[in-house]
Amino acid sequence: MKPHQLDLQRTIMMDALYAKSGRTCGTYTGLWQEFCSEIGPNFRDADYDQLHADVCQAIDDTGSVMTAKQAHQAIAVCRRHLLGKWA
């Protein structure tokens, strides 16, 4: 990814975090740290069965045996991307 694309992606992410944070002060100070301090425990404590069910639903569960396998694969990919070197 080119530097300007990465900068744009980061700006979009920070704007999304600001919107979700409920802040109205116009400052982003500490926002990234707040997000980082919450994402670890959220990810660690996630109910895998519920996550799997939600991913199956998102894939449009047709009752196919492939849906469950696709959901497991999707979760594994998300984990690798989210955890980076910790995966």
C-alpha positions in Angstrom: 0.0 0.0 0.0 1.3 3.4 -0.9 2.0 5.9 1.9 -0.8 8.3 0.9 -3.3 5.3 0.7 -2.2 4.2 4.2 -2.6 7.8 5.5 -6.1 7.9 4.0 -7.0 4.5 5.5 -5.8 5.7 8.9 -7.8 8.9 8.7 -10.9 7.0 7.8 -10.3 4.6 10.8 -9.8 7.4 13.2 -12.9 9.3 12.0 -14.9 6.1 12.4 -13.5 5.6 16.0 -14.3 9.2 16.8 -17.9 8.8 15.6 -18.4 5.6 17.6 -16.7 7.0 20.7 -19.5 9.5 21.4 -17.0 12.3 21.7 -18.2 15.8 20.7 -15.1 17.7 21.9 -13.4 17.8 18.5 -10.2 16.2 19.8 -8.8 12.8 19.0 -6.4 12.9 21.9 -6.1 9.4 23.5 -8.7 7.9 21.1 -6.3 5.4 19.6 -5.0 4.3 23.0 -8.6 3.9 24.3 -9.5 1.8 21.3 -6.4 -0.4 21.7 -7.0 -0.9 25.4 -10.5 -2.2 24.7 -9.9 -4.3 21.5 -7.5 -6.8 23.2 -9.9 -7.8 26.0 -12.9 -7.7 23.6 -11.1 -10.1 21.2 -9.7 -12.3 24.0 -13.1 -12.6 25.7 -15.2 -13.1 22.5 -17.7 -15.9 22.6 -16.4 -18.0 19.7 -19.6 -19.9 19.2 -21.6 -16.6 18.9 -18.9 -15.2 16.6 -19.1 -18.2 14.4 -22.9 -18.1 14.3 -22.8 -14.4 13.4 -20.3 -15.0 10.6 -22.5 -17.9 9.3 -25.4 -15.5 9.3 -23.4 -12.9 7.5 -22.4 -15.5 4.8 -26.1 -16.1 4.4 -26.4 -19.4 6.0 -28.0 -21.8 3.5 -27.7 -24.9 5.6 -24.8 -26.0 3.5 -21.9 -27.7 5.4 -19.6 -25.3 3.5 -21.0 -22.3 5.4 -19.6 -23.5 8.7 -16.2 -24.2 7.2 -16.2 -20.8 5.4 -17.1 -19.1 8.7 -14.2 -20.8 10.5 -11.9 -19.7 7.7 -13.2 -16.1 7.8 -12.6 -16.0 11.6 -9.1 -17.4 11.2 -8.2 -14.7 8.6 -9.6 -12.0 10.8 -7.5 -13.3 13.7 -4.3 -13.3 11.6 -4.9 -9.8 10.5 -5.9 -8.5 13.9 -3.3 -10.2 15.9 -0.4 -9.6 13.5 2.8 -10.9 15.1 0.8 -12.3 18.0 -1.0 -14.8 15.7 
